[in-house]
Amino acid sequence: MRRAAKTDGNQYQIVQALRAVGAKVVYIKEPVDLLVGFRKRNILLEVKGVDGKLTKAQEEFLQTWPGEAWIVQNEYQALEAVVGKEAMK
């Protein structure tokens, strides 16, 4: 039996940081946590805690996904994935 998916404690702060820069953020839970729309791009984000590990299903999904997908642990990584490193300087 599958365990209920838990929300990582850092997810709220990540969502708030993304929304603060104008991103549209939708919690989709499966196969990854977040769908982010920003400047005509759609980006998938999987939020993990410091010791978080991908499930086998997530690993398989991310290996075959043809679009943008990132694994992030904090607001900085999420903003870098969505806004870009250069824009954060």
C-alpha positions in Angstrom: 0.0 0.0 0.0 1.2 3.5 -0.9 1.9 5.8 2.0 0.3 9.3 2.0 2.6 11.8 0.4 3.9 14.3 2.9 4.6 17.9 2.1 8.1 19.0 2.8 8.4 21.8 5.4 10.3 24.0 3.0 7.6 23.9 0.3 5.6 26.9 1.7 8.6 29.2 1.7 9.6 28.1 -1.8 6.1 28.8 -3.1 6.0 32.2 -1.5 9.3 33.2 -3.0 8.3 32.1 -6.4 5.0 34.0 -6.2 6.8 37.1 -5.0 8.7 37.3 -8.4 5.4 36.8 -10.3 5.4 33.1 -11.0 2.2 31.1 -11.0 2.6 28.1 -8.8 0.3 25.1 -8.7 0.7 22.2 -6.3 0.2 19.0 -8.3 1.7 16.4 -5.9 2.2 13.7 -8.5 4.5 13.0 -10.2 6.4 16.0 -8.7 5.3 18.7 -6.3 4.9 21.9 -8.2 4.0 23.2 -11.6 5.4 26.7 -12.1 4.6 29.1 -14.9 6.9 32.0 -15.5 7.4 34.1 -18.6 5.8 31.6 -20.9 7.8 28.7 -19.5 6.4 25.7 -17.6 8.7 24.2 -15.1 8.3 21.2 -12.8 9.8 21.3 -9.4 10.2 18.5 -6.9 10.8 19.9 -3.4 13.0 17.8 -1.1 14.3 18.4 2.3 18.0 18.2 3.0 17.9 14.4 3.5 15.0 13.9 1.0 15.3 11.2 -1.6 13.4 10.7 -4.8 11.0 7.7 -5.1 11.7 5.2 -7.8 8.7 6.6 -9.7 10.0 10.1 -9.5 13.5 9.0 -10.7 11.9 7.3 -13.7 9.7 10.2 -14.5 12.5 12.8 -14.3 14.8 10.7 -16.4 12.2 10.6 -19.2 10.6 14.0 -18.9 11.4 16.1 -22.1 10.8 19.5 -20.5 12.2 21.5 -17.6 12.2 19.7 -14.3 14.3 20.5 -11.2 14.9 19.1 -7.7 15.1 21.9 -5.2 15.7 22.2 -1.5 15.3 25.9 -0.8 14.0 29.2 -2.2 17.4 30.1 -3.7 17.5 26.9 -5.8 13.8 27.3 -6.8 14.4 30.9 -7.9 17.5 30.0 -9.8 15.6 27.3 -11.6 12.8 29.6 -12.5 14.3 33.1 -12.8 17.8 32.1 -13.7 21.1 32.6 -12.0 22.0 35.8 -13.8 18.8 37.5 -12.8 19.5 36.8 -9.1 22.7 38.8 -8.9 
